[in-house]
Amino acid sequence: MFKKVDRKASRQKKQMSIRNKISGTPERPRLSVFRSNTNIFAQLIDDVNGVTLVSASTIDKALKGSITNGGNVEAAKAVGKAIAERAKEKGIDSIVFDRSGYKYTGRVAALAEAAREAGLSF
């Protein structure tokens, strides 16, 4: 018999492996990415104090008007640019990138590159 691969469990195992190696601080927060089929979410997290400093997603009121489909690369670029701008307003320049177990390709890579182009360094 063939055993069906549980992709969600596999991703969560990778995610925990990554999270054991990286951590966000107030000076250098962690940029965590979550993607669903229809939307993409990003947030800067201070793991020392356990707070979210900045967040952006395709369902934000500011971005929703300019995005027609939240589940594509163009939407991910818009979210990456938005989170970088919001981080700059808070005085954050340097971050740690957390891909949350997703492969660094497609929407995840587009979000990261847009954040880099908008001024975040990682």
Secondary structure, DSSP 8 states (H G I E B T S, - for coil): ------HHHHHHHHHHHHHHH----SSS-EEEEEE-SS-EEEEEEETTTTEEEEEEETTSHHHHTT-S-TTSHHHHHHHHHHHHHHHHHTT--B-EEE-TT--SSHHHHHHHHHHHHTT-B-
